[in-house]
Amino acid sequence: MEFTDRILKCVDCGAEFVFTVGEQIFFHDKEFKNDPKHCKQCKAKRATGGSRVRPETRTTCSQCGEATTVPFKPTQGRPVLCRSCFKQQKTPAQPLPEPSAQPAKDSELVPG
């Protein structure tokens, strides 16, 4: 199979970038089915997290009535809490009971 440099278009920024022969051979060896969709700059941005903007929605806290914003779109019928009410509602995890040090007797075992 013979490879030649190909020009592709980035789906994020729309810039054209070169899909080199070496990259194509790498994709072929790894049995990747799809061509790359992002230029190197956009791929680097995505790898470092970039600037993801979360949509903030203004709403009212169901518990205290304060105006607040949340990083999601509230659904009908579910309570929405402000940060302070949410923190108050979270309870620390209860420690698990310690297993007894004595082995169980045969008469205490339940057949199952």
N, C-alpha and C positions, 0 to 999 in steps of 0.2 A: 504494500500500500504506500502510495507516495503522498506526501504532505506538502502544502505550500502555505505561506503566510496568508491569513484571511483577516479582513476588516469586519469587526462586529460593532454593534451599537449598545452602549450601556443603558440598562432599563431604568437606572436611577437618575443619572444626569443627562443622558442623551448624547454624550460624547462618543466619538468613534475611537476604538482601540484595536491594536493588532493582536490577533490570536496566532502566536508564532508557531513555527514548525516544532520547536522543542516542547512547547506547551501541548500541542496536539499529540505528539508522541507520548508524553506523560499521560494525557487523558486516555489515549488508546491503550496504553499498558495497564492502567488502573481500571479499564473497562467502564469508564464514565460514559454515559449515554448522551448527555446534553452538553452543549457548548457553554462556556462561561457567559453569564448575563451581566456582570459588573466589571467596570474598568478597575485598574489597580488602586486608584485613589478611593473610589467608593467602597471597594472591598476592604481596604485598610480602615476606613471610617466605620464600617459595619463591625469589624473585628474589635475595635477599641470601644464600641458602644455608641459612637457617634453622638448626635444630639437628639435623642429620642424625646419627643414632646408628648407628654401625656395630656389628654384632654381633661381639663378640670370642669366639673359640673357644680354649679351653685345649688345648694339645697338647705333644708332646715333639719337640725338634729332631732331625731325622733324622741330622744330622752329628755334633753334640757331645753329644746326650742331655739338654741343659738343658730344664727346663720353660719354656714360653713361651706367649704368646697371639698369635693371628693374626686379621686382620680378614676372614676368610672361613672357610667350612666345608671342611676338607680332604677331598679325594677319595681313595679307596682306591688304593694302588699308586703314588702320586706323593709324592716327598719334600717335607717341610715343614721350612723352615729358620728359626732364630731370626734376629733382626736382624743380629747380628754375623757369623754364618756367611753370611748372604745378602750382606752387604757385602763379605766376603772373596771370595765366589764371583764377583762382578761384576768384570770386567776392563775396563780403559780401552780405548777404541776404538783400533785400530791405524790409523796414518795411511796414506792411499792412496799407492801409488808414483807418483812424478812422471812424467808423460808425457815421452817423449823429445822433444828440441827439433828433431831432424832429421825431415823428412817421409819417409814410407815410399817405397821404390822400387817401381816397377810390378811388378818380379819378386817382391817380398815380399807383395804383396796377394793374398789368397785369393779366388777368384771365389765368389760365393755366391748 
